Amino acid sequence: MIGTQDYQTVFCVLDIMCAPHEGWIMKLRCQPGQSITARELKGATLQTRSPDGQRHCKIQVNGFVAFGGIPSDNRIRRTGRVDVHVFPLDGDISTIAPKWEVSGPLY
């Protein structure tokens, strides 16, 4: 059941760019030993944090981007990478850059 896990997945931002119409596209890599399903990730609220820990932003995952293929649980487990379409909930998303940490989902 979504929302009952007592762990958070931690990602590293590989890249972030403006989406063509609205929102942002983030390329994420799961930290070693972490896993999450596509179902848990879609619609999830995530917390971002700068490498120095001074800046942060909450974002919501709107959906997936299929740059490298259709996102699936198997692909996320195998590669540790996932590309998502996100919207900011609070904070300045334009300051997010590679090497920022993303954790969640927040319940």
N, C-alpha and C positions, 0 to 999 in steps of 0.2 A: 504494500500500500504506500502511495506517495506521501511523504511527510512524516513517516514513522522512524526513519533511520536516525541513529544517534551519532552520526559522523558527518563531517563536511568534507567535500572534495576540494582540493586546492589545485589551482591552475596557474600557469605562468602565461602572461600575454606575449605572444610571438609577434603580432602585428594588429593594428587597429586602423580603420579607414572609414570615411563617411560612406554611408550606403547611397545608392543612386537617387532614391526618392526621399527617404527620411530615415532617421536612426543611424546606427553604426554597425559595421561588420568587425567582429573580433575573431582572430585566430588564436586558439588557446591550446595549451599542452598540459595534460594532467601530470601532476608530480608523481614520481615513482611510488608504486604501491596504492595509489588512489584509483577509484573507479566510480563511474556514475552511468546511469542508463539515459538514453535519449528521452524517455518518458519523464524522468526526474528533472532533466535539464530544461525541457520546453516549458516556458511560462514561469520558470524559477526566478527568484530574486537573488542576486549575487552581490557580494561586497568586494569592491576593489580597494587596493592599498598600494601606495607608491613604495619603491624600494627603501626609502628613508623613513617610511611610516608616518609621514607628516600630512599627506594628502589622501583622500579617499572619496569614493563615490558609490552609491547603490545603483545597480542596473537591473533591468528585467529582460530576460531572454524572450524574444518574440518568436523566433523560429531558427531554422538552420540554413546555412548556405552550402551549396553543393559544389564548391570549387574542385575538391579532390575526390568526389564521388558521393553517393547517397549516404548520409549519416545513419549509422546503425549502431546498436550496442556492441556488436562484434568488431566493427571498425574502430570505435572509441577504445575498446579494450586492447585491440591489436596494435594500433598506432599511438594511442594516448592523445590524439589530436582531434579537435572538433572546431568547426567554424560556425559561429552563431551571429544572428541579427539581434541587436540589443537596443534598448531605449534607456536613457538616464531617468532615474527616479529622484535622485537628489545629488548635489555636487556638480562639479564641472567635468563632464566626460571628455572634453577636448584636451585635458591635461594627461589623460591616460596614454601610456607609451609602452613599448616593449620592455619586458622585465618586471612590469607591475604584477602583483599577486591578485588573484581572483579566488574567492572562496564562497562556498555555498553548497546547496541552496540554503537560504535563510528561511526559517519556518515561522 
